[in-house]
Amino acid sequence: MDSGGDGVNVTAPRRVGGSALAFGLLHAMLTAAQVAENYFLESRHMLLEVAAHFDRYDAAIAREDAHRGNGDAAAARKLAILREALAIVADPAPRQERTVSLLELFARP
């Protein structure tokens, strides 16, 4: 626990009992503007990484098509799952928490 100098005790958010829901409740005190501001750079970084992954895959497919004429079906399936995941993340009105939807998607056989 830390004192912010004004007599207010400040603690860093942490997971309680390993529960993501409890972790989310600790962050419930942030306003929408604070969430957007606090997580923007990290989210932008992750999206750039995903875009780079797709670009590398597309470049590899283009090289392989020039030599063999087709790509790996298992790799294409994984990229299709990632595309579906991006649609879930981008949904402005999800039917359930996006994290839950992604976990369900990635758990499918």
Stockholm file with secondary structure:
# STOCKHOLM 1.0

chainA/1-109         MDSGGDGVNVTAPRRVGGSALAFGLLHAMLTAAQVAENYFLESRHMLLEVAAHFDRYDAAIAREDAHRGNGDAAAARKLAILREALAIVADPAPRQERTVSLLELFARP
#=GR chainA/1-109 SS CEECSSSCEECCCCCBTTBHHHHHHHGGGSCHHHHHHHHHHHHHHHHHHHHHHHHHHHHHHHHHHHHTSCCCHHHHHHHHHHHHHHHHHHCSSCSSCHHHHHHHHHHCC
#=GC SS_cons         CEECSSSCEECCCCCBTTBHHHHHHHGGGSCHHHHHHHHHHHHHHHHHHHHHHHHHHHHHHHHHHHHTSCCCHHHHHHHHHHHHHHHHHHCSSCSSCHHHHHHHHHHCC
//
